[in-house]
């Protein structure tokens, strides 16, 4: 009987541990020392602080319980620094002059891989713009420059769209899929559905379509599009 109680106690403790998160962060950016970092999650139409920590000598730490996995944002004061997933486990955040890396749990690792690929495409896009300037400075024909550069821009844009589409589809049924979809929407001047977003919605399972953020965005976007002037 004692062994049974001991086993049940261990099982309860393991279950309890699995429902907690711990964030350990390091920063090599000296200006962050003494700053407060906040974890915020969307609740209705507001952002609510669920945790915070002060950066002391380049280190900060947060921990708490996880009722459900949620896509949150890391804030410094009122500035959003980076999205992250609050899920059970150990989350490692590294901040340096090159950027922010958030890893350690399955969904954060997944999102980090996406960010790395997107950053690589962003770097290529930046190089294309520099190449255009060099070609013009070298006196090349402007029409030729435009054609060559536009072709490269279109190629990168296609890769960007495919990256986002594949990532969302691979994560339709966890918080990352709806989260990135809303990020795409927030990059627009007002809610509407691009052809890419419409493709994502058309192929999505009901769980994704019924996500409250996705459902609200799509509803507002379609209403806006129904009132848009015809060209």
C-alpha atoms as one frame of an Amber mdcrd trajectory, in Angstrom:
protein
   0.000   0.000   0.000   2.856   2.375   0.861   4.394   1.750  -2.563   1.057
   2.526  -4.218   0.726   5.842  -2.354   4.329   6.699  -3.182   3.705   5.973
  -6.873   0.556   8.111  -6.903   2.382  10.958  -5.160   5.186  10.835  -7.739
   2.637  10.817 -10.555   0.887  13.856  -9.086   4.168  15.709  -8.693   5.182
  14.933 -12.277   1.807  16.120 -13.543   2.179  19.324 -11.549   5.686  19.908
 -12.895   4.537  19.381 -16.465   2.049  22.245 -16.068   4.675  24.852 -15.243
   6.891  27.032 -17.376  10.231  28.540 -16.512  11.867  31.281 -18.549  15.576
  31.911 -18.169  17.015  34.744 -20.193  20.380  36.286 -20.910  21.119  39.639
 -22.501  24.411  40.992 -23.780  22.778  44.354 -24.564  23.952  46.635 -21.762
  21.131  49.150 -22.217  18.639  46.469 -21.105  20.118  46.269 -17.613  17.591
  47.578 -15.118  14.757  47.370 -17.643  11.536  45.495 -16.933  10.405  42.780
 -19.324   6.773  41.672 -19.451   4.906  38.675 -20.827   1.542  39.735 -22.233
  -1.284  37.650 -23.647  -4.433  38.726 -25.509  -7.607  38.587 -23.434 -10.557
  39.803 -25.462  -9.445  43.058 -27.057  -6.806  43.793 -24.406  -3.279  42.669
 -23.590  -2.836  41.413 -20.042   0.451  41.060 -18.158   0.926  37.536 -16.825
   4.561  37.772 -15.750   7.468  40.180 -15.509  11.132  40.337 -14.586  13.882
  42.899 -14.238  17.081  42.429 -16.224  19.902  42.363 -13.676  23.496  42.005
 -14.852  22.248  40.571 -18.124  20.018  37.929 -16.537  16.273  37.588 -15.995
  13.910  34.822 -14.946  10.174  34.170 -14.868   8.112  31.143 -13.952   4.513
  30.202 -13.433   1.725  27.743 -14.093   0.330  26.939 -17.528  -3.424  26.360
 -17.709  -3.259  26.092 -21.496  -0.682  26.737 -24.194  -0.946  30.324 -25.390
   0.806  32.594 -27.860   2.155  35.556 -25.921   4.480  38.489 -26.538   7.627
  39.634 -24.793   7.478  43.357 -24.066   9.962  45.922 -22.842   7.884  48.745
 -21.407   5.210  49.256 -24.103   7.292  47.889 -26.973   6.681  44.380 -28.281
  10.037  42.669 -28.710   9.112  39.166 -29.840   6.249  36.657 -29.845   6.727
  33.508 -27.803   4.697  30.490 -26.758   3.932  29.966 -23.088   3.836  26.195
 -22.719   5.063  23.695 -20.118   8.824  23.378 -19.905  12.008  25.396 -19.835
  12.107  28.373 -22.203  15.477  29.922 -23.002  15.634  33.527 -24.240  18.846
  35.044 -25.563  19.019  38.729 -26.456  21.979  40.274 -28.247  22.658  42.955
 -30.824  21.851  40.504 -33.622  18.350  39.835 -32.314  16.371  37.574 -30.012
  16.310  33.782 -29.870  13.564  31.934 -27.987  13.966  28.160 -27.742  13.663
  25.199 -25.414  10.089  23.958 -25.813   8.549  22.271 -28.880   6.463  25.165
 -30.214   9.092  27.797 -29.429  11.696  25.702 -31.255   9.312  25.406 -34.196
   8.674  29.152 -34.299  12.382  29.895 -33.942  13.117  27.760 -37.012  10.527
  29.783 -38.931  12.073  33.074 -37.777  15.543  31.922 -38.867  14.237  31.082
 -42.352  12.325  34.365 -42.602  15.372  36.362 -41.500  17.396  34.655 -44.220
  14.830  35.737 -46.823  14.799  39.266 -45.368  18.592  39.399 -45.750  18.311
  38.296 -49.372  15.667  40.960 -50.020  17.965  43.599 -48.531  20.824  42.450
 -50.755  18.593  42.726 -53.828  17.916  46.382 -53.020  21.640  47.012 -52.588
  22.299  45.263 -55.881  19.836  47.589 -57.604  21.709  50.622 -56.282  25.052
  49.201 -57.430  23.719  48.456 -60.913  22.384  52.004 -61.271  25.666  53.475
 -59.998  27.506  51.349 -62.565  25.469  53.004 -65.301  23.479  49.984 -66.438
  20.346  50.465 -68.512  17.490  51.366 -66.147  14.935  49.160 -67.868  17.289
  46.182 -67.664  17.969  46.935 -64.009  14.252  47.117 -63.263  13.511  43.824
 -65.024  16.324  41.913 -63.325  15.640  43.313 -59.874  11.874  42.865 -60.124
  12.371  39.231 -61.085  14.469  38.669 -57.958  11.952  40.540 -55.795   9.139
  38.359 -57.123  11.135  35.180 -56.466  11.781  36.171 -52.851   8.149  37.241
 -52.355   7.007  33.835 -53.633   9.361  32.085 -51.209   8.127  34.304 -48.360
   4.512  33.451 -49.124   5.266  29.744 -49.378   7.175  29.807 -46.095   4.281
  31.486 -44.276   1.662  29.260 -45.907   3.509  26.034 -45.113   4.189  27.105
 -41.534   0.558  28.010 -40.868  -0.726  24.821 -42.480   1.724  22.701 -40.493
   0.453  24.410 -37.337  -3.252  24.709 -38.118  -4.218  22.973 -34.886  -1.943
  24.672 -32.375  -1.478  28.310 -31.356   1.236  29.043 -33.937  -0.984  28.708
 -37.010  -3.681  31.184 -35.942  -1.008  33.398 -34.384   0.990  33.835 -37.586
  -2.203  34.260 -39.607  -3.176  37.190 -37.370   0.358  38.603 -37.653  -0.058
  38.596 -41.439  -3.351  40.404 -41.012  -1.860  42.957 -38.637   0.735  43.855
 -41.263  -2.075  45.179 -43.488  -3.291  48.792 -43.332  -6.736  47.431 -42.449
  -8.243  43.910 -42.244  -8.664  42.228 -45.619  -7.829  38.853 -47.126  -4.925
  38.614 -49.536  -4.959  35.734 -52.051  -2.450  33.942 -49.801  -4.651  34.334
 -46.730  -7.693  33.152 -48.682  -5.786  30.025 -49.764  -4.884  29.350 -46.147
  -8.502  29.739 -45.022  -9.870  27.606 -47.864  -7.619  24.671 -46.947  -7.982
  25.055 -43.179  -9.757  22.610 -40.847 -12.760  23.793 -38.868 -10.709  24.127
 -35.680  -8.601  26.811 -37.351 -11.545  28.614 -38.934 -13.357  28.659 -35.595
 -10.414  30.066 -33.656 -11.914  33.218 -32.161  -9.148  35.535 -33.439  -9.175
  34.049 -36.941 -12.968  34.036 -37.098 -13.190  37.678 -36.015 -10.475  38.790
 -38.439 -12.002  36.955 -41.405 -15.448  38.368 -40.615 -14.178  41.966 -40.477
 -11.974  41.455 -43.545 -14.840  40.122 -45.649 -17.065  42.976 -44.574 -14.364
  45.474 -45.562 -13.874  43.751 -48.908 -17.606  43.762 -49.628 -17.593  47.558
 -49.284 -14.420  48.085 -51.297 -14.915  49.967 -54.596 -14.726  47.879 -57.750
 -11.926  48.713 -60.197
